[in-house]
């Protein structure tokens, strides 16, 4: 036989496999999120009052252990799928907000346009500054006129 410590490790591994048979035992995205939250609260525990950091750390760690050792595999899978759907909607919202902010920063300001009225109907129109003399067709009355911008 081999060394005694190797036999003990193999026996412990067999017992662990026997205990975990039929359990969820997955470190999915929701479990990772809970672990990250737990570690975050563990790091900021000194700045939180009344040992709240320790309490939240242990809550999240036990939540992960409970989900990990649960025999309700389909329920845990559905929880993870619901979490993934929410994260996708949050990521979409975040990217929309980011795109909106970049579009607003790229939009030209009012100083780069000249605003002028139509001579017939007085509808205000705009054109980029520095184009010189341009021919404009009014959208409201279809009058064509030339103006200098």
N, C-alpha and C positions, 0 to 999 in steps of 0.2 A: 504494500500500500504506500501511499504518499505521506507527506507530513500531516500531522494531526490538525494543524490550523487550516489546511486546505480542505480537509474532510468537513470540518466545522463550517467553513464558508459555504461549501456546496450544500450542506444540510440546511443551513439558514436560508439559502437561496431557494431551495425546494419548498421550505415552509412558507416563504414569502409568496411564491408562485401559487401555492395551494390556497393561501388566504385571499389573494387578489383575483382568483379565478371567478369570472362572472361579474367583475366590478368595472366601473368606468375607466379608471386608471389612465387618464389622458391629460397631458398638460396642454390643453387647447388655448385658444386666444383669450377666452374669458378667465380661465385660471391664471394665465400670464398677467392679464390686467389686474386681477386681484393681488397677485404677488407683487407687482410693481407698486400698487397703492400701499400695500403693507410695508414694503421697504421704504417708500417715501415717508410714511408716517413714522417709521422707526428712525429715519434720519432727522426729521424735524421735531422729534419728541421733546427736545429741550425748550423749544419755543412755544409749545402748546401747554395750556394750564392743566393742572390736576392729573398728571400722568395720562392725558388723553391720547398721546402718541403711542404709548405702550398698549393701551386698551384697543385702539384701532388696529395696531399692528397684529395683535393676537386675534382679533375678530377676523381680519382678512386671511391670516394664515390658517386658522381653523376652518374658515369657509372653503379654502382651497383643499385642505385635507378632507373635509366632508364631501366635497364634490368629487375628489379623486377616488375616494373609497366607496362611493355610492354604488348600489346595485341597480339603480334605476337609470340604465344606459340611455334609453330613448328620451327621458325627461332632460337629462344633462345635455344630450345632443341638441334638443330643441332650444334649451336655454342658450347654448352657444350660437345657434343659428339666429336667434332673436337678437343677441348681442352684435353679431356680425352685420345684420340688417341695419341696426341703429348706427353702427360705426360708419357704414357706407353712406347713409343719409347725412351723417355729420360731416364726413369728408367731402361729400358733394356740396353741402352748404358752405363749408370752409373754402373750397376752391372757387365757388361762385363769388364769395365775398372778396377773395384775393384778386380774382379777375376784375371785379367791379372796382376795386381800389386802384389796380394798375391802369384800367381804362380811364378812370377819373384823373389820374396823374398825367396820362398821355393826351387828354383832351386839350385842345388849344383854348386859351383864355380869350376873353372878349377884346383884349387889346390887339389881337392879330386879325380882327375883322373890322371892316367898315360897314356901318349900318346906314342905309339910305332909303327914303320913301319912293314909292312909285309916283310919277307926276300926275297920273290920272286918278287912281283910287286911294292913294296915300298908304298903301300896304307897306309895312317895313320889311326890308330885305337886307341880306348881308352878302358881302363878298370879301375875299382875302385882301389884306392891305398889300400895296406894292405891285399890283397887277397892271397898273396904268389905266388906260381907257378901255372899258369893256362894254359889250353889248348884253343887255339883260332883258329877259322876257318875264313879265309879271305873271305870277301863278294865278292870281285872282281874275284879272281883266285881260290878260294875254297881250298887253301893250308892250311893244319893243322900244327900248330907249337905250341911249348910251350914257355912261357915267364914268367919272374918273375916281379911282380908288387908290 
